[in-house]
Amino acid sequence: MVKYKDYYQTLGVSRTATEKEIKSAYRKLARQHHPDTHQGKSKAAAEEKFKELTEAYEVLKDADKRKRYDMLGANWKAGADFTPPPDMGGFSFDFGRMGGMGGMGGGGAQFSDFFDILFGQAMAGQAGRARGGAGGTTGGPFGFGGAHEEDFGAPRRQSADQEADVELSIEEIASGTMRKIQITEPGGKTRTLEVKIPKGVRAGSKVRMSGEGGMGPQGKRGDLYLKVKVKPHPYYKLEGDNLITEVQITAPKAVLGGEAHITTLDGSVTVTIPPFSQSGKLLRLKGKGLPQLKTATRGDHLIRIKVALPTELTVEEKEHWQALDKLSSKSAHASV
């Protein structure tokens, strides 16, 4: 494990900086921190800073190396612990001598372990020794020659988290359930997972399965998020925490009142239909709806009355309706 280096921060440029902006920033800082311009105690610090600047510039000035570095993402912080992802190998370099270090004399000038991990072990110890004196250089400050890159493969995903849908019945939402989920991974390989769905989830909510997502940049899996969908139900409709059932009753029962048998999540119950119930009237079974997640509280079961009128009549039924109509007419005249 090494420390992550933010090359953009080192040069003081944005991650969207152009090649020209990167070059300009490097030249300005290189002149400022070149060891030949410092004496005494500040010289060692200048040498270290100059190395950091040159390492950053070596990566960001090269389109391929910059692309590879950018694949690590923008969320790293300078100095954070960094372990290379398993797909970051495959680079080799043939560097020429590095120059421009002036007063660094014959000391070995190599880049950091972080650079070495990203761009191949061939870098370690291969850097030429800096020549003494400002004039004894090749290729300018830290000039490199003959660098060669090999193919480093496909870029990794920036996030290892995955998301999949799981469709549940209302009964499964009310009681919780176990489900087997098949996840298709890159390359077409499938994994079968068994997941416990807690009672009280709702449509659109997500169930998190820690460590069951895609393979991450360091060989560690991300999380799998199961997005809940609710199957249409032939008997219930959902309204928040409440269940709604529609019950049809005859016109006489709507006027006279009576009873109706209702299926709830807890079994069958008999409800009383009050006299003079109009279509659309709601009856409430308190606490018979859906449970809330992580609490014992439940919604209500609402019963919506629908008065069903006949579509055809027998001769006898028609006579009764006609008699009822006459009685209703008399009642209406009497009240005027």
C-alpha positions as a Markdown table, in Angstrom:
| # | Residue | x | y | z |
|---|---|---|---|---|
| 1 | Met | 0.0 | 0.0 | 0.0 |
| 2 | Val | 1.3 | 3.4 | -1.0 |
| 3 | Lys | 0.0 | 7.0 | -0.8 |
| 4 | Tyr | -2.1 | 8.3 | -3.6 |
| 5 | Lys | -0.6 | 11.3 | -5.4 |
| 6 | Asp | -2.9 | 14.0 | -6.8 |
| 7 | Tyr | -0.9 | 15.1 | -9.9 |
| 8 | Tyr | -3.4 | 17.8 | -10.7 |
| 9 | Gln | -3.1 | 19.2 | -7.3 |
| 10 | Thr | 0.7 | 19.1 | -7.5 |
| 11 | Leu | 0.7 | 21.2 | -10.6 |
| 12 | Gly | -2.2 | 23.4 | -9.4 |
| 13 | Val | -4.4 | 22.7 | -12.4 |
| 14 | Ser | -7.9 | 21.3 | -12.8 |
| 15 | Arg | -8.7 | 17.8 | -14.0 |
| 16 | Thr | -9.9 | 19.3 | -17.3 |
| 17 | Ala | -6.7 | 21.3 | -17.9 |
| 18 | Thr | -5.5 | 21.4 | -21.5 |
| 19 | Glu | -2.0 | 20.2 | -22.5 |
| 20 | Lys | -0.9 | 23.8 | -22.9 |
| 21 | Glu | -2.2 | 24.7 | -19.4 |
| 22 | Ile | -0.4 | 21.8 | -17.9 |
| 23 | Lys | 2.9 | 22.6 | -19.6 |
| 24 | Ser | 2.7 | 26.3 | -18.6 |
| 25 | Ala | 2.0 | 25.4 | -14.9 |
| 26 | Tyr | 4.9 | 22.9 | -14.9 |
| 27 | Arg | 7.4 | 25.4 | -16.4 |
| 28 | Lys | 6.4 | 28.1 | -13.9 |
| 29 | Leu | 6.7 | 25.8 | -10.9 |
| 30 | Ala | 9.8 | 24.1 | -12.1 |
| 31 | Arg | 11.6 | 27.5 | -12.4 |
| 32 | Gln | 10.5 | 28.3 | -8.9 |
| 33 | His | 11.6 | 25.1 | -7.3 |
| 34 | His | 14.6 | 24.1 | -9.4 |
| 35 | Pro | 17.4 | 23.1 | -6.9 |
| 36 | Asp | 19.9 | 25.4 | -8.6 |
| 37 | Thr | 17.9 | 28.4 | -7.5 |
| 38 | His | 18.1 | 27.4 | -3.8 |
| 39 | Gln | 20.9 | 27.2 | -1.2 |
| 40 | Gly | 21.4 | 25.8 | 2.2 |
| 41 | Lys | 18.5 | 24.1 | 4.0 |
| 42 | Ser | 15.9 | 25.0 | 1.4 |
| 43 | Lys | 17.8 | 23.1 | -1.3 |
| 44 | Ala | 16.7 | 19.7 | -0.1 |
| 45 | Ala | 13.1 | 20.7 | 0.1 |
| 46 | Ala | 13.4 | 22.2 | -3.4 |
| 47 | Glu | 14.8 | 19.0 | -4.8 |
| 48 | Glu | 11.9 | 17.0 | -3.3 |
| 49 | Lys | 9.4 | 19.4 | -4.7 |
| 50 | Phe | 11.1 | 19.4 | -8.1 |
| 51 | Lys | 10.8 | 15.6 | -8.2 |
| 52 | Glu | 7.1 | 15.8 | -7.4 |
| 53 | Leu | 6.5 | 18.4 | -10.1 |
| 54 | Thr | 8.4 | 16.4 | -12.7 |
| 55 | Glu | 6.6 | 13.2 | -11.9 |
| 56 | Ala | 3.2 | 14.9 | -12.2 |
| 57 | Tyr | 4.2 | 16.5 | -15.5 |
| 58 | Glu | 5.5 | 13.2 | -16.9 |
| 59 | Val | 2.1 | 11.6 | -16.4 |
| 60 | Leu | -0.2 | 14.5 | -17.3 |
| 61 | Lys | 1.7 | 15.6 | -20.4 |
| 62 | Asp | 1.4 | 12.1 | -21.9 |
| 63 | Ala | -2.2 | 11.4 | -23.2 |
| 64 | Asp | -2.0 | 7.6 | -22.6 |
| 65 | Lys | -0.5 | 7.9 | -19.1 |
| 66 | Arg | -2.9 | 10.6 | -18.2 |
| 67 | Lys | -5.8 | 8.5 | -19.4 |
| 68 | Arg | -4.6 | 5.6 | -17.3 |
| 69 | Tyr | -4.2 | 7.8 | -14.2 |
| 70 | Asp | -7.7 | 9.4 | -14.7 |
| 71 | Met | -9.2 | 5.9 | -14.6 |
| 72 | Leu | -8.6 | 5.9 | -10.9 |
| 73 | Gly | -11.4 | 8.5 | -10.6 |
| 74 | Ala | -11.6 | 12.0 | -9.1 |
| 75 | Asn | -12.6 | 11.0 | -5.6 |
| 76 | Trp | -9.1 | 10.1 | -4.3 |
| 77 | Lys | -7.4 | 12.5 | -1.9 |
| 78 | Ala | -3.7 | 13.2 | -1.9 |
| 79 | Gly | -2.0 | 11.2 | 0.9 |
| 80 | Ala | -4.8 | 8.6 | 1.1 |
| 81 | Asp | -3.8 | 4.9 | 1.2 |
| 82 | Phe | -3.8 | 3.4 | -2.2 |
| 83 | Thr | -3.7 | -0.2 | -3.3 |
| 84 | Pro | -3.5 | -0.8 | -7.0 |
| 85 | Pro | -6.5 | -2.5 | -8.6 |
| 86 | Pro | -5.8 | -5.9 | -10.1 |
| 87 | Asp | -6.1 | -4.7 | -13.7 |
| 88 | Met | -3.5 | -1.9 | -13.4 |
| 89 | Gly | -0.5 | -3.9 | -14.6 |
| 90 | Gly | 1.0 | -4.2 | -18.1 |
| 91 | Phe | 3.2 | -1.1 | -18.6 |
| 92 | Ser | 6.9 | -1.1 | -19.3 |
| 93 | Phe | 9.2 | 1.8 | -20.0 |
| 94 | Asp | 12.7 | 2.3 | -21.5 |
| 95 | Phe | 13.7 | 5.7 | -20.1 |
| 96 | Gly | 16.7 | 7.7 | -21.1 |
| 97 | Arg | 18.8 | 9.7 | -18.7 |
| 98 | Met | 17.1 | 12.3 | -16.5 |
| 99 | Gly | 18.8 | 15.7 | -16.4 |
| 100 | Gly | 18.4 | 19.2 | -15.2 |
| 101 | Met | 18.8 | 18.4 | -11.5 |
| 102 | Gly | 21.9 | 20.6 | -11.3 |
| 103 | Gly | 23.1 | 20.6 | -7.7 |
| 104 | Met | 21.6 | 17.2 | -7.0 |
| 105 | Gly | 24.9 | 15.8 | -8.1 |
| 106 | Gly | 25.1 | 12.0 | -8.6 |
| 107 | Gly | 22.2 | 11.1 | -6.5 |
| 108 | Gly | 19.7 | 8.6 | -8.0 |
| 109 | Ala | 16.6 | 10.4 | -9.2 |
| 110 | Gln | 13.6 | 8.0 | -9.5 |
| 111 | Phe | 9.9 | 8.5 | -9.3 |
| 112 | Ser | 7.6 | 7.4 | -6.4 |
| 113 | Asp | 6.3 | 4.0 | -5.6 |
| 114 | Phe | 2.9 | 5.2 | -6.6 |
| 115 | Phe | 4.2 | 6.0 | -10.1 |
| 116 | Asp | 6.0 | 2.7 | -10.2 |
| 117 | Ile | 2.8 | 0.7 | -9.4 |
| 118 | Leu | 0.7 | 2.5 | -12.0 |
| 119 | Phe | 3.3 | 2.3 | -14.8 |
| 120 | Gly | 5.3 | -0.8 | -14.3 |
| 121 | Gln | 8.1 | -2.2 | -12.3 |
| 122 | Ala | 10.6 | -1.4 | -15.1 |
| 123 | Met | 10.7 | 2.1 | -13.8 |
| 124 | Ala | 12.3 | 1.1 | -10.5 |
| 125 | Gly | 16.0 | 1.8 | -10.6 |
| 126 | Gln | 16.0 | 2.4 | -14.4 |
| 127 | Ala | 16.2 | 6.2 | -14.2 |
| 128 | Gly | 19.6 | 7.5 | -15.1 |
| 129 | Arg | 21.6 | 9.5 | -12.6 |
| 130 | Ala | 21.4 | 13.3 | -12.8 |
| 131 | Arg | 24.4 | 15.0 | -14.1 |
| 132 | Gly | 26.0 | 17.7 | -12.1 |
| 133 | Gly | 25.8 | 21.3 | -13.2 |
| 134 | Ala | 23.0 | 23.2 | -14.9 |
| 135 | Gly | 24.5 | 22.8 | -18.3 |
| 136 | Gly | 25.3 | 19.0 | -18.2 |
| 137 | Thr | 21.8 | 17.7 | -19.1 |
| 138 | Thr | 20.0 | 15.9 | -21.9 |
| 139 | Gly | 16.4 | 16.8 | -22.8 |
| 140 | Gly | 15.9 | 19.6 | -20.4 |
| 141 | Pro | 14.7 | 19.1 | -16.8 |
| 142 | Phe | 14.1 | 15.4 | -16.2 |
| 143 | Gly | 14.2 | 14.8 | -20.0 |
| 144 | Phe | 12.9 | 11.4 | -20.9 |
| 145 | Gly | 13.6 | 9.5 | -24.1 |
| 146 | Gly | 12.2 | 6.5 | -25.9 |
| 147 | Ala | 9.3 | 5.8 | -23.5 |
| 148 | His | 7.1 | 2.9 | -24.6 |
| 149 | Glu | 3.8 | 1.7 | -23.4 |
| 150 | Glu | 2.1 | -1.7 | -23.7 |
| 151 | Asp | -1.6 | -2.2 | -23.9 |
| 152 | Phe | -3.1 | -2.0 | -20.4 |
| 153 | Gly | -6.5 | -3.5 | -21.2 |
| 154 | Ala | -10.0 | -2.3 | -20.7 |
| 155 | Pro | -10.7 | 0.5 | -18.1 |
| 156 | Arg | -12.3 | -0.6 | -14.9 |
| 157 | Arg | -15.7 | 0.6 | -13.8 |
| 158 | Gln | -15.7 | 3.7 | -11.6 |
| 159 | Ser | -18.3 | 2.1 | -9.3 |
| 160 | Ala | -18.6 | -1.6 | -8.2 |
| 161 | Asp | -22.2 | -1.1 | -6.9 |
| 162 | Gln | -25.0 | -2.8 | -8.9 |
| 163 | Glu | -28.7 | -2.5 | -9.0 |
| 164 | Ala | -31.4 | -5.0 | -9.9 |
| 165 | Asp | -35.2 | -5.1 | -9.7 |
| 166 | Val | -37.2 | -7.5 | -7.4 |
| 167 | Glu | -41.0 | -7.8 | -7.9 |
| 168 | Leu | -43.0 | -8.6 | -4.8 |
| 169 | Ser | -46.7 | -9.4 | -4.2 |
| 170 | Ile | -48.6 | -7.4 | -1.6 |
| 171 | Glu | -48.6 | -10.4 | 0.7 |
| 172 | Glu | -44.8 | -10.7 | 0.5 |
| 173 | Ile | -44.5 | -7.0 | 1.3 |
| 174 | Ala | -46.8 | -7.5 | 4.3 |
| 175 | Ser | -45.0 | -10.5 | 5.8 |
| 176 | Gly | -41.5 | -10.4 | 4.3 |
| 177 | Thr | -40.0 | -13.1 | 2.2 |
| 178 | Met | -36.9 | -15.0 | 1.0 |
| 179 | Arg | -36.0 | -14.6 | -2.7 |
| 180 | Lys | -33.5 | -16.1 | -5.0 |
| 181 | Ile | -32.0 | -13.5 | -7.3 |
| 182 | Gln | -29.9 | -14.1 | -10.4 |
| 183 | Ile | -27.3 | -11.5 | -11.2 |
| 184 | Thr | -25.6 | -11.3 | -14.5 |
| 185 | Glu | -22.0 | -10.1 | -14.3 |
| 186 | Pro | -19.8 | -8.7 | -17.1 |
| 187 | Gly | -18.9 | -11.5 | -19.5 |
| 188 | Gly | -22.3 | -13.1 | -19.1 |
| 189 | Lys | -21.6 | -15.1 | -16.0 |
| 190 | Thr | -24.5 | -15.4 | -13.6 |
| 191 | Arg | -24.6 | -15.6 | -9.8 |
| 192 | Thr | -27.6 | -16.8 | -7.7 |
| 193 | Leu | -28.1 | -15.1 | -4.4 |
| 194 | Glu | -30.7 | -15.7 | -1.7 |
| 195 | Val | -31.9 | -12.5 | -0.1 |
| 196 | Lys | -34.2 | -11.8 | 2.8 |
| 197 | Ile | -36.7 | -9.1 | 2.1 |
| 198 | Pro | -37.9 | -7.5 | 5.3 |
| 199 | Lys | -41.6 | -6.8 | 5.8 |
| 200 | Gly | -42.8 | -3.3 | 5.3 |
| 201 | Val | -40.7 | -2.4 | 2.2 |
| 202 | Arg | -42.5 | -0.2 | -0.4 |
| 203 | Ala | -42.4 | 0.2 | -4.1 |
| 204 | Gly | -39.3 | 2.2 | -5.1 |
| 205 | Ser | -37.4 | 1.4 | -1.9 |
| 206 | Lys | -34.1 | -0.4 | -2.1 |
| 207 | Val | -32.8 | -3.4 | -0.2 |
| 208 | Arg | -29.0 | -3.3 | 0.2 |
| 209 | Met | -26.9 | -6.5 | 0.0 |
| 210 | Ser | -23.5 | -5.6 | 1.3 |
| 211 | Gly | -20.6 | -7.0 | -0.7 |
| 212 | Glu | -22.7 | -8.7 | -3.4 |
| 213 | Gly | -22.2 | -6.1 | -6.2 |
| 214 | Gly | -19.7 | -6.0 | -9.0 |
| 215 | Met | -16.0 | -6.6 | -8.5 |
| 216 | Gly | -14.2 | -3.4 | -7.4 |
| 217 | Pro | -10.9 | -1.9 | -8.3 |
| 218 | Gln | -9.0 | -3.6 | -5.5 |
| 219 | Gly | -10.6 | -7.0 | -5.9 |
| 220 | Lys | -13.4 | -6.2 | -3.4 |
| 221 | Arg | -17.1 | -6.4 | -4.3 |
| 222 | Gly | -19.4 | -3.4 | -4.1 |
| 223 | Asp | -23.0 | -3.5 | -2.9 |
| 224 | Leu | -26.1 | -4.8 | -4.6 |
| 225 | Tyr | -29.2 | -2.7 | -4.4 |
| 226 | Leu | -32.5 | -4.4 | -5.0 |
| 227 | Lys | -35.2 | -2.0 | -6.1 |
| 228 | Val | -38.7 | -3.1 | -5.1 |
| 229 | Lys | -41.5 | -3.3 | -7.5 |
| 230 | Val | -45.1 | -4.4 | -6.6 |
| 231 | Lys | -47.1 | -6.9 | -8.6 |
| 232 | Pro | -50.6 | -5.9 | -9.5 |
| 233 | His | -53.1 | -7.6 | -7.2 |
| 234 | Pro | -56.5 | -8.9 | -8.2 |
| 235 | Tyr | -58.1 | -7.9 | -4.9 |
| 236 | Tyr | -56.1 | -5.1 | -3.2 |
| 237 | Lys | -55.0 | -1.7 | -4.3 |
| 238 | Leu | -52.3 | 0.3 | -2.4 |
| 239 | Glu | -52.6 | 3.8 | -1.1 |
| 240 | Gly | -49.6 | 4.5 | 1.1 |
| 241 | Asp | -49.8 | 2.2 | 4.1 |
| 242 | Asn | -53.5 | 1.5 | 3.4 |
| 243 | Leu | -55.1 | -1.4 | 1.4 |
| 244 | Ile | -58.2 | -0.7 | -0.5 |
| 245 | Thr | -60.8 | -3.3 | -1.5 |
| 246 | Glu | -63.8 | -2.6 | -3.6 |
| 247 | Val | -67.0 | -4.5 | -2.6 |
| 248 | Gln | -70.1 | -4.6 | -4.7 |
| 249 | Ile | -73.5 | -4.7 | -3.0 |
| 250 | Thr | -77.0 | -4.8 | -4.4 |
| 251 | Ala | -79.3 | -1.8 | -4.4 |
| 252 | Pro | -81.6 | -3.2 | -1.7 |
| 253 | Lys | -78.6 | -3.9 | 0.6 |
| 254 | Ala | -77.3 | -0.4 | 0.0 |
| 255 | Val | -80.6 | 1.0 | 1.1 |
| 256 | Leu | -81.4 | -1.5 | 3.9 |
| 257 | Gly | -77.9 | -2.3 | 5.1 |
| 258 | Gly | -76.5 | -5.8 | 5.6 |
| 259 | Glu | -73.3 | -7.7 | 5.8 |
| 260 | Ala | -70.3 | -8.4 | 3.4 |
| 261 | His | -67.4 | -10.8 | 3.7 |
| 262 | Ile | -64.0 | -9.3 | 3.2 |
| 263 | Thr | -60.6 | -11.0 | 2.7 |
| 264 | Thr | -57.9 | -9.2 | 4.6 |
| 265 | Leu | -54.2 | -9.9 | 5.1 |
| 266 | Asp | -55.1 | -11.6 | 8.4 |
| 267 | Gly | -57.9 | -13.7 | 7.0 |
| 268 | Ser | -61.7 | -13.3 | 6.2 |
| 269 | Val | -63.8 | -10.9 | 8.2 |
| 270 | Thr | -67.5 | -9.9 | 8.1 |
| 271 | Val | -68.2 | -6.2 | 8.0 |
| 272 | Thr | -71.5 | -4.4 | 8.5 |
| 273 | Ile | -72.9 | -2.3 | 5.6 |
| 274 | Pro | -74.8 | 0.6 | 7.1 |
| 275 | Pro | -78.2 | 1.5 | 5.6 |
| 276 | Phe | -78.3 | 4.1 | 2.9 |
| 277 | Ser | -74.7 | 3.4 | 1.8 |
| 278 | Gln | -73.8 | 5.3 | -1.4 |
| 279 | Ser | -71.4 | 4.2 | -4.1 |
| 280 | Gly | -67.9 | 5.4 | -3.1 |
| 281 | Lys | -68.5 | 5.3 | 0.6 |
| 282 | Leu | -65.5 | 4.0 | 2.6 |
| 283 | Leu | -65.6 | 1.6 | 5.5 |
| 284 | Arg | -62.4 | 1.3 | 7.6 |
| 285 | Leu | -60.8 | -1.7 | 9.2 |
| 286 | Lys | -58.3 | -0.1 | 11.4 |
| 287 | Gly | -54.8 | -1.7 | 11.7 |
| 288 | Lys | -55.5 | -4.2 | 8.9 |
| 289 | Gly | -53.3 | -2.6 | 6.3 |
| 290 | Leu | -49.6 | -2.8 | 5.5 |
| 291 | Pro | -46.9 | -2.8 | 8.2 |
| 292 | Gln | -44.4 | 0.0 | 8.3 |
| 293 | Leu | -40.7 | -0.9 | 8.0 |
| 294 | Lys | -39.0 | -1.4 | 11.3 |
| 295 | Thr | -42.1 | -0.6 | 13.4 |
| 296 | Ala | -45.2 | -2.5 | 14.6 |
| 297 | Thr | -47.5 | 0.2 | 13.2 |
| 298 | Arg | -49.9 | -0.9 | 10.4 |
| 299 | Gly | -52.1 | 1.1 | 8.0 |
| 300 | Asp | -55.8 | 0.5 | 7.6 |
| 301 | His | -57.8 | -1.7 | 5.2 |
| 302 | Leu | -60.4 | 0.5 | 3.5 |
| 303 | Ile | -63.5 | -0.9 | 1.9 |
| 304 | Arg | -65.0 | 1.1 | -1.0 |
| 305 | Ile | -68.7 | 0.5 | -1.5 |
| 306 | Lys | -69.9 | 0.1 | -5.1 |
| 307 | Val | -73.7 | -0.3 | -5.6 |
| 308 | Ala | -74.3 | -2.8 | -8.4 |
| 309 | Leu | -77.5 | -2.1 | -10.4 |
| 310 | Pro | -79.1 | -5.0 | -12.4 |
| 311 | Thr | -78.5 | -5.2 | -16.1 |
| 312 | Glu | -81.6 | -7.3 | -16.7 |
| 313 | Leu | -84.8 | -8.2 | -14.8 |
| 314 | Thr | -87.3 | -11.0 | -14.6 |
| 315 | Val | -91.0 | -10.2 | -15.0 |
| 316 | Glu | -91.5 | -10.5 | -11.2 |
| 317 | Glu | -88.4 | -8.3 | -10.5 |
| 318 | Lys | -89.6 | -5.7 | -12.9 |
| 319 | Glu | -93.0 | -5.6 | -11.2 |
| 320 | His | -91.3 | -5.0 | -7.8 |
| 321 | Trp | -89.1 | -2.2 | -9.3 |
| 322 | Gln | -92.2 | -0.6 | -10.8 |
| 323 | Ala | -94.0 | -0.8 | -7.4 |
| 324 | Leu | -91.0 | 0.7 | -5.7 |
| 325 | Asp | -90.9 | 3.5 | -8.2 |
| 326 | Lys | -94.6 | 4.3 | -7.5 |
| 327 | Leu | -93.9 | 4.4 | -3.8 |
| 328 | Ser | -90.8 | 6.6 | -4.3 |
| 329 | Ser | -92.9 | 9.0 | -6.5 |
| 330 | Lys | -95.6 | 9.3 | -3.8 |
| 331 | Ser | -93.0 | 9.9 | -1.2 |
| 332 | Ala | -91.4 | 12.7 | -3.3 |
| 333 | His | -94.8 | 14.4 | -3.9 |
| 334 | Ala | -95.7 | 14.1 | -0.2 |
| 335 | Ser | -92.5 | 15.9 | 0.8 |
| 336 | Val | -93.0 | 18.8 | -1.5 |
